[in-house]
Amino acid sequence: MADPRPLVWELIRGGYEVIATLEQSAEDFETNGRGYMLDAIIPDEHADAAQRGEWDEFGFTYTADDGGYYLVQYYRKLDAGGD
């Protein structure tokens, strides 16, 4: 059975500043994957720059037109018991 815990998505600027957070249910992730969550968390003004981004071992990275470095990462949310 797939892991039922939801995923937490974070948009991080400059390697340390979390500027946006979204949550995706495990069922939604299994059905729709990760692509549309990028569209949801990346600001509209970064859309063109994000088209030049890429997935790496840390998540999805791109450099905005102003030179800012951004990372979109996701991970399974810990349950209330801390597991």
HELIX and SHEET records of a PDB file:
HELIX    1   1 ALA A   26  ASN A   32  1                                   7    
HELIX    2   2 GLY A   35  ILE A   41  1                                   7    
HELIX    3   3 ASP A   44  HIS A   46  5                                   3    
HELIX    4   4 ALA A   47  ALA A   50  1                                   4    
SHEET    1   A 5 GLU A  17  GLN A  24  0                                        
SHEET    2   A 5 LEU A   7  ARG A  13 -1                                        
SHEET    3   A 5 TYR A  69  ARG A  76 -1                                        
SHEET    4   A 5 PHE A  60  THR A  63 -1                                        
SHEET    5   A 5 GLU A  54  TRP A  55 -1                                        
END                                                                             
